[in-house]
Amino acid sequence: MIGVHGIPVGNRIEVKTIHYNPDSLPAVNKAKFTMVESLPEELAPVKGKRNVLYLDPKTKKLTYEQKDRPLSQEEVMADLATAIA
């Protein structure tokens, strides 16, 4: 089993912590985690996006969604190099 923990976002939870050995935790800490069988496969990388893992607390189904993120310095430099080439 894998333990996931996060913050509520609407009617689901944005996963912030994944614990691959939750049985090693004290009971008081383990109780904070939702146990799941496995994690879904991450989505393919997209420039300017990051994968965010969400948990539906009713079904315990995990899904990834891609959310906007700032471009890294390397991505900005690559875009500039392409633009002036």
Secondary structure, 3 states (H helix, E strand, C coil): CEEEEEEEECCEEEEEEEECCHHHCCHHHHCCCEEECCCCCCCCCCCCEEEEEEEECCCCEEEEEEEECCCCHHHHHHHHHHHHC
